[in-house]
């Protein structure tokens, strides 16, 4: 079973606020991704990239539990 990004983040000192600032996203959008909520692929990728930069970890989108939201280009995951 996949873990949420929040579960993974709890093993680090990285904060939701720091991720939001690095990703240039609202804290609420970051929290949705962290908890596995519905998110666009683009938003989820920005959050993962920011988390990886801040933590030094290499988490991939496929590694975490997240619900997809259909986007205009048809992506889902």
URJO-V653695 format. One record per run of one state. SS is the DSSP state (H for helix, E for strand, L for the rest). FROM is the first residue (numbers start at 0). LEN is the number of residues. If there is no record, write none. Layout:
ss from len
SS FROM LEN
SS FROM LEN
//
This chain:
ss from len
L 0 2
E 2 1
L 3 1
H 4 5
L 9 6
H 15 8
L 23 3
H 26 8
L 34 3
E 37 2
L 39 1
H 40 15
L 55 5
H 60 3
E 63 1
L 64 2
E 66 2
L 68 9
//
